[in-house]
Amino acid sequence: MSLAPTGQRILLENLSLDVDIGFHDFEVGVPQRVLVTVEVELMERAFPAEDRPEAAWDYDRVRDGIQALVRGRRFNLQETLAREIFAMVAALPGVKALTVVTRKPDVYPDAGAVGVVLSGRAG
């Protein structure tokens, strides 16, 4: 039996950000910790076939782009944050499918987090 990969994914997991997010009076202007996970399924041509740094998909572009997106701005809703991260990453070359997860881990003492999951696949 021969087994070969049928999908290529990269993962940025639990990127921790301080984000001015929330619509309650006590949240406005008080940055909260938000954890962001991005899972990108790449088209086969975008996944490096050789062990060369210049062939790698650029994780920095995803991380730096998310950090720039939240820097100096506020969001009322996690849904908006997740949608904007999704749009930014989906526009990168080679993206076949994408899942973006945002989580606020410090909202409730009896829950691990509250969050949003967006996912999609190129037509």
C-alpha positions in Angstrom: 0.0 0.0 0.0 1.3 3.4 -0.9 0.2 6.5 1.0 0.6 10.0 -0.4 -0.5 13.4 0.9 -3.8 14.6 -0.5 -3.8 18.0 1.2 -1.2 20.5 2.3 -2.0 22.7 5.3 -0.1 25.3 7.4 -1.2 26.3 10.9 -0.7 29.4 13.0 -2.1 28.5 16.4 -3.1 30.6 19.3 -1.5 33.9 18.2 -2.0 36.0 21.4 -3.0 39.6 20.8 -4.2 42.5 22.9 -7.3 43.9 21.1 -9.6 46.7 22.0 -12.7 44.6 21.4 -16.2 44.4 22.8 -19.3 46.6 23.0 -20.0 46.6 26.7 -19.1 49.9 28.5 -16.5 48.1 30.6 -14.8 46.7 27.5 -14.4 49.8 25.4 -10.9 51.2 25.6 -9.7 48.2 27.7 -7.7 45.8 25.5 -8.6 42.1 25.9 -6.5 39.0 25.1 -7.7 37.4 21.9 -6.2 34.1 20.6 -6.2 33.7 16.8 -5.7 30.4 15.0 -5.5 30.3 11.2 -5.4 27.0 9.3 -4.7 27.4 5.6 -5.0 24.6 3.1 -2.7 25.3 0.2 -3.0 24.5 -3.4 -0.4 21.8 -4.3 1.7 24.3 -6.3 1.9 26.6 -3.3 3.3 23.9 -0.9 7.1 23.6 -1.1 8.3 20.6 -3.0 11.9 21.2 -2.1 13.7 22.0 1.2 14.6 25.5 0.2 13.6 28.6 2.3 12.6 30.6 -0.7 10.0 27.9 -1.6 8.3 28.1 1.8 4.9 29.7 2.3 5.4 32.9 4.4 4.1 32.4 7.9 5.4 35.9 8.8 3.0 37.5 6.2 0.0 35.9 8.1 1.3 36.8 11.6 2.4 40.3 10.7 -0.7 41.0 8.7 -3.0 40.0 11.7 -0.9 42.1 14.1 -1.1 45.1 11.7 -4.9 44.6 11.3 -5.6 45.0 15.1 -2.9 47.6 15.8 -4.5 51.0 16.8 -8.0 50.0 16.1 -11.1 48.8 18.0 -13.7 46.2 17.2 -17.1 45.8 18.6 -17.5 42.1 17.6 -15.3 39.1 17.3 -17.3 38.3 14.1 -15.9 41.5 12.5 -12.3 40.7 13.5 -12.6 37.1 12.3 -14.1 38.2 9.0 -11.3 40.8 8.4 -8.6 38.2 9.2 -10.3 35.7 6.9 -10.5 38.2 4.0 -6.8 39.2 4.4 -5.5 35.6 4.4 -7.9 34.4 1.7 -6.4 37.0 -0.6 -2.9 35.5 -0.3 -1.7 33.4 -3.3 -2.1 29.6 -3.1 -5.0 29.5 -0.6 -7.4 26.7 -1.3 -9.3 26.6 1.9 -9.2 28.5 5.2 -10.4 28.4 8.8 -10.0 31.3 11.1 -10.8 31.0 14.9 -10.9 33.9 17.3 -11.2 33.3 21.0 -11.5 35.5 24.0 -10.2 33.3 26.9 -10.8 35.6 29.8 -14.5 36.4 29.5 -16.1 33.8 31.8 -14.4 32.1 34.8 -16.2 28.9 34.1 -15.5 28.6 30.4 -12.2 28.2 28.5 -13.1 30.9 25.9 -15.8 32.4 23.8 -15.1 32.6 20.1 -16.0 32.6 16.4 -15.0 30.1 13.7 -15.1 31.1 10.0 -14.2 28.6 7.2 -14.4 28.5 3.5 -13.1 26.8 0.4 -12.2 28.2 -3.0 -14.9 27.5 -5.6 
